[in-house]
Amino acid sequence: ASCVQHRLVVRDASSLQILQLYTCVDQIQYIEWSSDSLFILCAMYKRGVVQVWSLEQPEWHCKIDEGSAGLVASCWSPDGRHILNTTEFHLRITVWSLCTKSVSYIKYPKACQQGVAFTKDGRYMAVAERRDCKDFISIFVCRNWQLLRHFDTETQDLFGIEWAPNGCVLAAWDTCLEYKVLLYSLDGRLLSSYRAYEWPLGIKSIAWSPSSQFLAIGSFDEKVRILNHVTWKKITELEHPATITNKKTIVYKEVEKSPTVDTERLSFPPTRALASSLFSTQSKYDISQVPVSLQYIKPVADRANPKVGVGMLAFSADNCFLATKNDNIPNAVWIWDIRKLKLAVVLEQLCTIQFFQWDPCQPRLAVCTGSSRVYLWSPAGCVVVQVPGEGDFQIMSLSWNSTGDSMLLLSKDNFCVCYLEREEV
């Protein structure tokens, strides 16, 4: 699905044919599919309205108006039949039921980066709250939105919460001014707390492994610390030095080359295909000889949100690899072998890493750098894919299909779909 001003366009993922066209009451600012792909919500924050459309019954529709309370966020519950709307100034979260048309209210949600988290099985929801100048967490049963547990947290300024994939442990972490990770059980017991150091800037990013065995913590000191699920102690620190010295680490370096043009084939005026190849540069990967010095940017110390520390990290679907990006070294992706807890590969790009994401079905990483190329890494090697098309298609983000056989590539104004052929077994 995609939106153009106030219109919602639903296409077939394999052929990109338009299946449905819906018109909303105002410019769409956010869209989200329900978990079963039968409904899609369109949020219009300026107007405080959410419209819901049905794929099975195009004539059916639903309109939720928050009125004077306003609207700053909207999302689906895991069952795909309830919508959670956060009002302005985070006064409350309103839970709307599409089935019974009933309404539930959750008071005092905290305005933080990640204040609502659902377990993977969709049974429980955790909400970060702020009341009387203290942080709290409430756990609700999603079946009937009844409060299961309510407890205060030992945080100065709670920044985010996230469930382990198995739904047994909830991680809560403090703002970057206070290095603290707290791990709670489903009944609100504090299982463990972790602090790596005290005074410098602390946590920048967090990721659970798919097996729930590891919790990776990216910090402003350019390190990733991995905690284990038995004792919740640190098992290793992964550093991001500017110089790669280990000879067992493979460094793939992106290099550009101008295409060679056969002068005998030149015609004037040249054909469109020939003209585009004349002025476009091609890219490929070379394997660099270790030691390798990566481009390191010294952060500006007197500005807010300095570009320093590990800001992106993600585990592969099979739990074998961890990809990280250190913001001091903006052009590199680090891929760690979790089985050996060693650095396996570094991808050194020509431009700044904008986004990366793992294939949901196999260990295959897709990377984009704001250019018109997609970079794919797997244990078999690296490949550069040039997106065909006229004009400069700058890929700022990407998203894998849940089947792993296609990928959505997004620029500021356009999108395209990249289809990957499956290997014959």
FIGU-53436 format. One record per residue (C-alpha): residue in one letter; x, y, z. Coordinates in nm, 3 decimals. Example, Ala and Ser with C-alpha at 12.3 -4.5 7.8 and 13.67 -1.06 7.14 Angstrom:
REM FIGU-53436
- a|1.230|-0.450|0.780
- s|1.367|-0.106|0.714
//
This chain:
REM FIGU-53436
- a|0.000|0.000|0.000
- s|0.113|0.355|-0.068
- c|-0.043|0.697|-0.022
- v|-0.048|1.000|-0.250
- q|-0.187|1.305|-0.068
- h|-0.535|1.191|0.045
- r|-0.549|0.875|-0.170
- l|-0.456|0.524|-0.061
- v|-0.338|0.287|-0.336
- v|-0.331|-0.090|-0.272
- r|-0.128|-0.295|-0.521
- d|-0.054|-0.661|-0.582
- a|0.296|-0.728|-0.441
- s|0.399|-0.954|-0.730
- s|0.267|-0.757|-1.029
- l|0.221|-0.404|-0.878
- q|-0.125|-0.389|-1.036
- i|-0.366|-0.157|-0.855
- l|-0.626|-0.362|-0.664
- q|-0.805|-0.091|-0.466
- l|-0.813|0.287|-0.454
- y|-0.948|0.462|-0.143
- t|-1.002|0.832|-0.079
- c|-0.952|0.971|0.272
- v|-1.088|1.295|0.420
- d|-0.745|1.461|0.441
- q|-0.377|1.414|0.359
- i|-0.256|1.075|0.488
- q|0.042|1.093|0.723
- y|0.072|0.729|0.832
- i|-0.052|0.390|0.709
- e|-0.031|0.045|0.869
- w|-0.160|-0.302|0.779
- s|-0.342|-0.518|1.030
- s|-0.161|-0.842|1.123
- d|-0.382|-1.053|0.893
- s|-0.361|-0.800|0.603
- l|-0.743|-0.771|0.589
- f|-0.758|-0.409|0.709
- i|-0.544|-0.101|0.667
- l|-0.551|0.215|0.879
- c|-0.477|0.565|0.754
- a|-0.392|0.826|1.019
- m|-0.443|1.197|0.957
- y|-0.275|1.352|1.262
- k|-0.349|1.714|1.172
- r|-0.722|1.643|1.168
- g|-0.717|1.393|1.457
- v|-0.885|1.127|1.243
- v|-0.812|0.761|1.162
- q|-0.986|0.586|0.873
- v|-0.987|0.208|0.837
- w|-1.048|0.025|0.508
- s|-1.134|-0.340|0.444
- l|-0.970|-0.536|0.162
- e|-1.241|-0.805|0.157
- q|-1.534|-0.559|0.166
- p|-1.430|-0.241|-0.018
- e|-1.765|-0.075|0.057
- w|-1.709|-0.110|0.436
- h|-1.512|0.157|0.613
- c|-1.459|0.295|0.962
- k|-1.379|0.647|1.080
- i|-1.239|0.726|1.426
- d|-1.238|1.091|1.529
- e|-1.047|1.182|1.844
- g|-1.197|1.533|1.840
- s|-1.043|1.800|2.060
- a|-0.809|1.545|2.224
- g|-0.601|1.541|1.904
- l|-0.384|1.259|1.770
- v|-0.007|1.206|1.765
- a|0.024|0.829|1.704
- s|-0.189|0.535|1.588
- c|-0.119|0.163|1.558
- w|-0.285|-0.180|1.541
- s|-0.298|-0.429|1.823
- p|-0.159|-0.774|1.731
- d|-0.507|-0.924|1.679
- g|-0.578|-0.676|1.398
- r|-0.918|-0.582|1.545
- h|-0.823|-0.304|1.788
- i|-0.664|0.036|1.718
- l|-0.455|0.226|1.973
- n|-0.460|0.605|1.939
- t|-0.233|0.831|2.143
- t|-0.380|1.176|2.205
- e|-0.192|1.505|2.204
- f|0.041|1.577|2.495
- h|0.028|1.199|2.566
- l|-0.272|1.244|2.794
- r|-0.405|0.895|2.722
- i|-0.410|0.599|2.484
- t|-0.756|0.516|2.347
- v|-0.819|0.152|2.248
- w|-1.097|0.122|1.985
- s|-1.253|-0.216|1.905
- l|-1.367|-0.275|1.545
- c|-1.578|-0.575|1.651
- t|-1.773|-0.448|1.953
- k|-1.723|-0.072|1.896
- s|-1.619|-0.047|2.260
- v|-1.358|0.200|2.386
- s|-1.093|0.157|2.659
- y|-0.862|0.422|2.801
- i|-0.505|0.399|2.930
- k|-0.394|0.706|3.124
- y|-0.054|0.877|3.155
- p|0.142|0.713|2.868
- k|0.495|0.845|2.857
- a|0.624|1.044|2.560
- c|0.939|0.844|2.485
- q|1.101|0.679|2.186
- q|0.942|0.337|2.243
- g|0.667|0.355|2.501
- v|0.435|0.071|2.387
- a|0.549|-0.287|2.329
- f|0.357|-0.607|2.248
- t|0.474|-0.962|2.305
- k|0.536|-1.155|1.984
- d|0.237|-1.385|2.045
- g|0.014|-1.078|2.093
- r|-0.110|-1.177|2.439
- y|0.037|-0.893|2.645
- m|0.111|-0.524|2.605
- a|0.352|-0.314|2.812
- v|0.306|0.064|2.837
- a|0.561|0.310|2.976
- e|0.392|0.566|3.203
- r|0.491|0.886|3.379
- r|0.300|1.012|3.681
- d|0.404|1.216|3.986
- c|0.749|1.267|3.828
- k|0.819|0.890|3.837
- d|0.838|0.620|3.570
- f|0.603|0.322|3.575
- i|0.526|0.024|3.352
- s|0.179|-0.126|3.315
- i|0.124|-0.469|3.161
- f|-0.217|-0.537|3.004
- v|-0.385|-0.854|2.877
- c|-0.468|-0.781|2.513
- r|-0.771|-1.012|2.513
- n|-0.981|-0.782|2.733
- w|-0.740|-0.489|2.805
- q|-0.741|-0.565|3.176
- l|-0.446|-0.447|3.384
- l|-0.224|-0.742|3.480
- r|0.064|-0.566|3.658
- h|0.161|-0.209|3.744
- f|0.503|-0.128|3.892
- d|0.753|0.156|3.916
- t|1.095|0.139|3.750
- e|1.434|0.238|3.884
- t|1.494|0.487|3.603
- q|1.563|0.859|3.598
- d|1.395|0.908|3.259
- l|1.267|0.587|3.096
- f|1.356|0.593|2.725
- g|1.220|0.267|2.585
- i|1.081|-0.081|2.651
- e|1.101|-0.399|2.444
- w|0.988|-0.758|2.501
- a|1.213|-1.055|2.435
- p|1.077|-1.256|2.139
- n|0.966|-1.537|2.374
- g|0.757|-1.288|2.576
- c|0.911|-1.382|2.911
- v|1.134|-1.081|2.977
- l|1.080|-0.708|2.930
- a|1.384|-0.484|2.881
- a|1.357|-0.120|2.991
- w|1.638|0.130|2.947
- d|1.712|0.479|3.068
- t|1.791|0.797|2.878
- c|2.143|0.835|2.735
- l|2.243|1.045|3.041
- e|2.210|0.739|3.267
- y|2.353|0.400|3.161
- k|2.097|0.153|3.293
- v|1.915|-0.152|3.151
- l|1.647|-0.318|3.367
- l|1.504|-0.664|3.297
- y|1.159|-0.749|3.431
- s|0.957|-1.070|3.433
- l|0.596|-1.089|3.317
- d|0.473|-1.045|3.675
- g|0.677|-0.727|3.728
- r|0.971|-0.872|3.923
- l|1.310|-0.711|3.861
- l|1.527|-0.998|3.732
- s|1.845|-0.798|3.684
- s|1.988|-0.455|3.612
- y|2.299|-0.377|3.410
- r|2.523|-0.071|3.406
- a|2.848|-0.066|3.208
- y|2.979|0.271|3.329
- e|2.852|0.576|3.511
- w|2.918|0.928|3.385
- p|2.961|0.947|3.004
- l|2.668|0.920|2.758
- g|2.516|0.574|2.784
- i|2.279|0.358|2.575
- k|2.206|0.442|2.211
- s|2.038|0.126|2.074
- i|1.913|-0.216|2.187
- a|1.825|-0.542|2.007
- w|1.708|-0.886|2.120
- s|1.827|-1.195|1.937
- p|1.544|-1.397|1.773
- s|1.606|-1.685|2.017
- s|1.583|-1.448|2.320
- q|1.924|-1.578|2.435
- f|2.111|-1.250|2.385
- l|2.046|-0.882|2.444
- a|2.277|-0.654|2.247
- i|2.330|-0.300|2.382
- g|2.486|-0.036|2.157
- s|2.651|0.246|2.350
- f|2.794|0.592|2.292
- d|3.143|0.460|2.375
- e|3.148|0.281|2.033
- k|3.100|-0.068|2.183
- v|2.828|-0.333|2.177
- r|2.781|-0.532|2.497
- i|2.600|-0.866|2.481
- l|2.415|-1.002|2.784
- n|2.317|-1.369|2.821
- h|1.969|-1.488|2.920
- v|2.077|-1.709|3.212
- t|2.260|-1.471|3.446
- w|2.196|-1.144|3.255
- k|2.569|-1.071|3.280
- k|2.791|-0.944|3.002
- i|2.949|-1.221|2.799
- t|3.148|-1.003|2.557
- e|3.224|-0.652|2.434
- l|3.238|-0.586|2.060
- e|3.463|-0.289|1.974
- h|3.457|-0.081|1.655
- p|3.813|0.041|1.595
- a|3.902|0.266|1.301
- t|4.172|0.022|1.188
- i|4.098|-0.346|1.114
- t|4.406|-0.555|1.200
- n|4.272|-0.911|1.238
- k|4.365|-1.111|0.927
- k|4.064|-1.340|0.973
- t|3.828|-1.046|0.912
- i|3.719|-0.999|0.550
- v|3.688|-0.633|0.445
- y|3.478|-0.567|0.135
- k|3.550|-0.219|-0.007
- e|3.313|-0.059|-0.255
- v|3.497|0.093|-0.553
- e|3.359|0.291|-0.845
- k|3.476|0.259|-1.200
- s|3.376|0.444|-1.514
- p|3.238|0.216|-1.784
- t|3.450|0.154|-2.090
- v|3.276|0.276|-2.404
- d|3.336|0.128|-2.746
- t|3.402|0.435|-2.966
- e|3.297|0.247|-3.281
- r|2.945|0.208|-3.137
- l|2.909|0.580|-3.068
- s|2.637|0.754|-3.264
- f|2.519|1.111|-3.245
- p|2.280|1.181|-3.101
- p|2.347|0.872|-2.884
- t|2.061|0.642|-2.790
- r|1.906|0.687|-2.446
- a|2.052|0.359|-2.316
- l|2.401|0.445|-2.442
- a|2.381|0.798|-2.302
- s|2.290|0.671|-1.956
- s|2.579|0.424|-1.962
- l|2.823|0.694|-2.077
- f|2.760|0.915|-1.776
- s|2.689|0.657|-1.506
- t|2.956|0.499|-1.292
- q|2.948|0.135|-1.196
- s|3.025|-0.004|-0.854
- k|3.170|-0.331|-0.729
- y|3.335|-0.480|-0.422
- d|3.707|-0.544|-0.380
- i|3.856|-0.742|-0.092
- s|4.101|-0.518|0.094
- q|4.427|-0.636|0.240
- v|4.440|-0.617|0.619
- p|4.528|-0.387|0.799
- v|4.261|-0.148|0.670
- s|4.198|0.207|0.794
- l|3.833|0.309|0.781
- q|3.705|0.665|0.744
- y|3.667|0.800|1.100
- i|3.479|1.121|1.179
- k|3.556|1.299|1.502
- p|3.226|1.403|1.665
- v|3.149|1.766|1.749
- a|3.147|1.763|2.127
- d|2.950|2.083|2.193
- r|2.635|1.987|1.995
- a|2.330|1.785|2.095
- n|2.287|1.428|1.962
- p|2.651|1.383|1.858
- k|2.722|1.138|1.576
- v|2.907|0.896|1.797
- g|2.843|0.543|1.918
- v|2.656|0.237|1.791
- g|2.325|0.367|1.658
- m|2.206|0.066|1.455
- l|2.221|-0.305|1.533
- a|2.019|-0.607|1.419
- f|2.040|-0.986|1.455
- s|1.991|-1.217|1.157
- a|1.683|-1.442|1.154
- d|1.887|-1.757|1.223
- n|2.056|-1.598|1.528
- c|2.403|-1.650|1.377
- f|2.502|-1.293|1.283
- l|2.478|-0.941|1.425
- a|2.506|-0.632|1.202
- t|2.609|-0.300|1.359
- k|2.689|0.056|1.255
- n|2.916|0.285|1.455
- d|2.815|0.646|1.383
- n|3.179|0.761|1.411
- i|3.256|0.541|1.108
- p|2.945|0.620|0.901
- n|3.043|0.432|0.584
- a|3.094|0.087|0.738
- v|2.870|-0.206|0.835
- w|3.016|-0.453|1.084
- i|2.896|-0.814|1.070
- w|2.975|-1.030|1.374
- d|2.966|-1.410|1.396
- i|2.761|-1.473|1.711
- r|2.864|-1.840|1.733
- k|3.230|-1.737|1.770
- l|3.163|-1.385|1.909
- k|3.417|-1.255|1.655
- l|3.410|-0.994|1.381
- a|3.357|-1.177|1.052
- v|3.309|-0.910|0.784
- v|3.326|-0.532|0.737
- l|3.152|-0.366|0.441
- e|3.317|-0.033|0.360
- q|3.087|0.179|0.142
- l|3.154|0.497|-0.054
- c|2.859|0.680|0.109
- t|2.704|0.698|0.455
- i|2.497|0.396|0.561
- q|2.132|0.503|0.569
- f|1.968|0.173|0.665
- f|2.017|-0.203|0.671
- q|1.783|-0.496|0.731
- w|1.816|-0.876|0.741
- d|1.621|-1.111|0.515
- p|1.350|-1.262|0.742
- c|1.413|-1.614|0.609
- q|1.791|-1.652|0.571
- p|2.118|-1.480|0.670
- r|2.120|-1.216|0.396
- l|2.171|-0.848|0.472
- a|2.047|-0.562|0.251
- v|2.214|-0.220|0.284
- c|2.133|0.119|0.131
- t|2.346|0.435|0.130
- g|2.129|0.702|-0.034
- s|2.255|0.603|-0.381
- s|2.069|0.416|-0.657
- r|2.227|0.085|-0.551
- v|2.135|-0.194|-0.312
- y|2.412|-0.393|-0.143
- l|2.353|-0.754|-0.044
- w|2.574|-0.963|0.183
- s|2.545|-1.330|0.270
- p|2.804|-1.583|0.395
- a|2.862|-1.665|0.025
- g|2.982|-1.313|-0.055
- c|2.880|-0.959|-0.152
- v|2.701|-0.814|-0.452
- v|2.609|-0.463|-0.573
- v|2.270|-0.425|-0.747
- q|2.209|-0.117|-0.960
- v|1.845|-0.011|-0.964
- p|1.745|0.044|-1.328
- g|1.552|0.353|-1.423
- e|1.582|0.710|-1.537
- g|1.678|0.989|-1.302
- d|1.852|0.966|-0.969
- f|1.667|0.718|-0.746
- q|1.822|0.771|-0.402
- i|1.739|0.474|-0.176
- m|1.695|0.605|0.179
- s|1.525|0.299|0.330
- l|1.423|-0.056|0.243
- s|1.191|-0.328|0.371
- w|1.195|-0.704|0.306
- n|0.881|-0.895|0.216
- s|0.801|-1.154|0.486
- t|0.869|-1.430|0.230
- g|1.221|-1.297|0.162
- d|1.178|-1.306|-0.218
- s|1.123|-0.933|-0.274
- m|1.223|-0.602|-0.123
- l|1.066|-0.255|-0.116
- l|1.310|0.029|-0.190
- l|1.211|0.378|-0.079
- s|1.338|0.720|-0.182
- k|1.194|1.053|-0.065
- d|0.927|1.065|-0.335
- n|0.921|0.724|-0.506
- f|0.938|0.353|-0.437
- c|1.022|0.044|-0.638
- v|1.014|-0.330|-0.572
- c|1.321|-0.548|-0.612
- y|1.250|-0.916|-0.683
- l|1.509|-1.180|-0.596
- e|1.521|-1.514|-0.773
- r|1.528|-1.818|-0.547
- e|1.807|-2.067|-0.610
- e|1.705|-2.409|-0.738
- v|1.777|-2.676|-0.476
//
